[in-house]
Structure formats: C-alpha cells, structure tokens
Amino acid sequence: MASTPTNVIDALPHDWRAGRFVGRIDRGEGPCPILVQDGQAFDMSRVAPTVSALLAGGTIDATRGESLGALAELGLSPDEGAAHRLLSPIDLQCVKAAGVTFAVSALERVIEERARGDHGKAAGLRVTLEQALGGNIRSVVPGSAEAAKLKDALIAEGLWSQYLEVAIGPDAEIFTKSPVLSTVGWGMPVGVRSDSTWNNPEPEVVLVADAHGRAVGATLGNDVNLRDFEGRSALLLGKAKDNNASCSLGPLIRLFDDGFTMDDVRSSEVKLTITGTDGYVLEGASSMDQISRDPEDLLGQALSEHHYPDGLVLFLGTLFAPTQDRDEPGRGFTHKVGDSVVITNPRLGTLVNPVMTSADAPAWTFGLGDLMRNLAKRGLL
C-alpha cells in the first residue's frame, strides 16, 4: 500500500515539472486561477478572473500572469487562513457525470435496484445475476446490434433493468453531479448523508472542457455515492449524488499537450485506498481501458444539444464497486466517519479526502453572488 501524501506537492504527479497545470488558490483576498509551468506558479487572475475564463481563451501565456515563484515553495494547504490556500481546481464549469460506463458498475446498479437499497440482499443477487449474464455484458458494444440482441434475451428472462439500458443501449447516463462552485478540493472533507447506511467513494478520471465543448485537460474526482438511496429508487439519484461536500476534484487540472493526451486518459488506471480509523483497509482500481464508451463519446453525449458558456467537467465513471465486507458478513462496504480516501494516478497525481457526514462537513457558503461581489471588489470584473 502506497503512503498517503501529507502535502500538496507530494500529491502531484511524478512528472509535474514537465507538465502544465491549472488550479485555484486563495491568497487571502479570494479565489485566483493559477497556471503551473516548468515548476513555477503564476497568478492568472488579472488575465482571466476565473478558471473557466482562463480555459476559454485558448493557449495560456504564463508571462501575462503574476509570477509567484516555485510552486514547491508556496506552502500550499487546504487549511483556512493558509497564505496560499488550495481550492477545488474548477469554478464556473457545470459539473456533469456519466454513470454505468463499466460492465461491473452496471451489474452493481442492477443489484442495488433489485435489493431496493438493502445491502443485506446484495450478495445473493450478485451471484444470481453473474450466473445469468455470464461474461456477455463485458464484451458488448453499447448501441450495437449485439447489444440489442442481448437486451431482447434479458427481457425474455425477466432480467432487464433501466441500468442495463444505459450500460449497453445507445444513450449513456449523464446527470448533473453538483452545483457550480460547490465542489471541494484536495485535503478537504468529503461528505456522505448522515442517514445513509450503504455508500462508497467512486474514483474517477474527470475531463475538463472549455466553453466550446473541447476537452482541454483532466483531473481526478470522487463521485461520492449513496447506494441505499439510489437502490430504493432511481428517482432518488439527486439525493444519492448531490449532497454537501459530496464531490471532490484535484489536486490540479492537467492540461493536454504533447506529453499528455486523450490517449493517456484512455489507458489510465486509477487506484483507490480507503483506510479507516478502525484499522480497516480496502484497495481497488479502475482501468479506463475497460470502459464501455470512449471518453470523447461520453463528452459528446454530455454536450448533446446543450451549450455550456462556462465550460463543463465530466466524471467518466468507475469500474470500482466495493463488495468486500467491512463488518458483518454479507453487508459489504460502507463508509465510516474518519475514513481516509486516497485516489491516485501517475499522470494526474493523488486526491486525498477525509470522510465526514454531509451535515458536519464545512457548509458550502461561497456561491455565485459571493464570487461576483468578490471579483468586483478586487477590480477583476
């Protein structure tokens, strides 16, 4: 098990000095977009007051920003009052997510649905469904003639589900994960509802797109999920996904360039470690080469007939579906307060978040009105 980074610099990818990154910090007056290039940090707020605007302008010229010196010497910290406080790396972008993009996650969603949110029934249902489906769903191309044939067979056997529809049908599941400005960053607590008894992290690669819908970079994300809520009814997806502190991103956005491309996203593996104060440890991984739909296809489906003038970020889904028992046999995994969630990828870095209840996590209080007033006060609008 790899050690957990205790500072932001150690959480950056091994080749971070060779890449270009965008993020946000607070230097004491309010959020500032920063560019990291050749290991140096630049405050870009006088060039573009938000990360959204900075990414919309095409090529980012570091020389137009204010040099802050070597990133490693800034003492970045998520703590309130830090001289250079690290924030979530996005601001005005819409936060979207693609669900059921891996075969294993499709099966787990079907299990949630059939168990009606009761984790005690999950183990038996998992065996039944795996025996009925075999390996078929893992090799099916969504929207293909083969997928339609499998759908007909499953309907005939009484095994069809709305989750299988989005797993192998022509249309992906795309939903809004979190309100604008509500995401949390590296080192900040993530929240699960205090009345949830079956939940888990979802380690994912997150595409970052500009105002024209073009993918310009990627970061790591935790699409915290409440399995009991969504399992009771798919109509509870909003309550299962969108809660205080339930969406984390970071540590920084890695911009696409000659050294980091969409093919790196396609071949990436995201590893996860959960460590509890009770001594419990769970490790898992999600390999993007097993995704059912290409990242560019998912981004196209998220765009659809929409327009996102401030850009968007898109969680690409996860292969990770924890079934390892934590307490009683057959009860599977669920979070406990105090868990540490570590999500890592060699090219994107490491996202670290402690777990709290959404009720006890720091409240989201800095909204769009606050941002506009802050930027105006600083002469940035």
Buried (B, 14 or more C-beta within 10 A) or exposed (E): EEEBBEBBBEBBBEEBBEBBBBBBBBBEEBBBBBBBBEBBBBBBBEBBBBBBBBBBBEEBEBEEBBEBEBBBEBEBBBEEEBEBBBBBBBBBBBBBBBBBBBBBBBBBBBBBBBBEBBBEBBBEBBEEBBEEBEEBBBEBEBBEEEBBEBBEBBEEEEBBBBBBBBBBBEEBBBBBBBBBBBBBBBBBBBBBBEEBBBBBBBBBBBBBBBBEBBBBBBBBBBBBBBBBBBBBEBEBBEBBBBBBBBBBBBBBBBBBEEEBEBEBBBEBBBBBBBBBEEEBEBBBBBBBEEBBBBBEBBBEBBBEEEEBEBBBBBBBBBBBBBBEEBEEEEBBBBBBBEBBBBBBBEBBBBBBBBBBBBBEBEEBEBEEEEBEEBBEEBEBE
